[in-house]
């Protein structure tokens, strides 16, 4: 194809000039490789973060370290420990035994035949229905449910940190890819400016590249703004502030294939949120038993001393004894029993619903995660070879005068877009893997 500029055909490029152009473009390609040809084993993006709750500055941050910082925050661990301590305290309070009751009374009459009687007694009630122990059992199960709920909250926080960590890493890599594209355009402008000075390139070529430079610079500013916001969201999760310089180190593409669905279903059945629902159902069932035994009578036993002052006849001492049983004419706990039965049914039903949802979603997310990872690997390998060949062909055609700048610029843009597409696929594969890990209740690699 002939090169056209401003409506007229350019003169044929001399042989010496072509040789110099080839040499310049070869040096240019060495300095500015297509972005897709550089496939790092591990990506890193530099950020500015500083610890809020820790004294020392963090120098590097991996996914594991970010999750650890979030889970080890003093406020978070104190909140979980406080909730568990409250539940254990309530369970202990349910088993508290009523103490004995000491009573003193005096009865006195006046007159020649007056007498005085003193009574001192100790009484104690006994739980014949064993309600206190059963209430303690229900409280223990409820405390275990709170502990499992805390584990579920830790898992949710870890998932949120992983999502934000890789979002920040992904956006940082997009910025780096755009910056490499910008450097390539800068080098291209320099080469075209030299060609224009020799009369081998039209002014349109340089102006077209400068327009592309402005568009890329605007895209970089936009991506950097999104990157900074993502870093701020990550900092909120892990308790860091924008003060110390650290780097996010990690790989977007999951390093291994997803485990089999059967194995993931087995681990998903042990998820802490599902265990918490089962424990709450057991606690409600124990509450129901306690309510059913509310009509059982409590035995009250009283023993004491009795003294009688007979005036001139002296004084007589003895003892007193009594026993009493509560007579339940009406059912005092029918409402509590109904509420406990309903709570047990609701907890069990919610577990069934959760298991059904997890089981169904697990299969689809597993298929998505496996497919995205395979697609990312294949695209990175195939696009790298194809795009490099496209750039070499366009470069040779431009040097030989067979292609214009727009065709060469299109080849470079294809290389840049392929690099961004590869990052998009790897990030999508990582997101699917994180979702799969959250569903299965496992920290998958």
Buried (B, 14 or more C-beta within 10 A) or exposed (E): EEBEBEEEEBEEBEEEBBEBBBEBBEEBBEEBBBBBBEEEEEBBBEBBBBBEEBEEEBEEBBBEBBBEBBBEBEEBEEEBEEBBEEBBEBBEEBBEEEEEEEEEEEEEEEEEEEBBBBBBBEBBBEBEBEBBBBBBBBBBBBBBBBBBBBBBBBBEBBBBBBBBBBBBBBBBBBBBBBBBBBEBBEBBBBBBBBBBEEEBBBEBBBEBBEEBBEEBBEBBEEBBEBBBEBBBBBBBBBBBBEEBEBBBBBBBBBEEEBBEBEEBBEBBBEBBBBBBBBBBBBBBBBBBBBBBBBBBEBEBBBEBBBBBBEEEEEEEEEEEEEEEEBEEEEEEBEEBBEBBBEBBEBBBEBBEEBBEEBBEBBEEBBBBBBEBBEBBBEBBEEBBEBBBEBBEBBBBBBBEBEBBBEBBBEBBEBBBBBBBBBBBBBBBBBBBBBBBBBBBBBBBE
